[in-house]
Amino acid sequence: MFSIVQLTILVLSVVCISSERVKSPRCPLNEHWTTCVNACARPTCADPRPPDCQFLVCNEGCECDEGYVRTKKPDGNCIPIEKCKNCLKPEYEFQEFGLRCNTSCGPYAPDLCTFGSPGCYCKKPKVYDWNVKKCVLRENCSI
């Protein structure tokens, strides 16, 4: 038969082991742990607003905090988006307040035309065509 002390030790052991299992792994600076990192749409300096995935693929892992993006590649460090002033491709330029409705092909909901964000956008007069994944003249949009 268990004594009160043995029972208390057993309960505390189970609680400690259980809480250890649910602790989130530590993430690097400017990142947080999530149970659903979208594997195919991770914002980077080169592509701060990647298109949404056709199918949501969730993996556990660290993702950049709000207002941060990865440097140059999907596994880079998370830095404030304002630090991404050097666009990697020559057809892009950095804009402090880019609007998706002005910088890419397609009809957009009005709210996309009022909330701008800093990032790399196609150099004018070109816009980004999400279907062909490159900068084109607006009259050549595939949408």
Secondary structure, 3 states (H helix, E strand, C coil): CCCHHHHHHHHHHHHHHHHHHHCCCCCCCCEEEEEEEECCCCCECCCCCCCCCCCCCEEEEEEECCCEEECCCCCCCEEEHHHCCCCCCCCEEEEEEECHHHHECCCCCHHHHCCCEEEEEECCCEEEECCCCEEEEHHHCCC
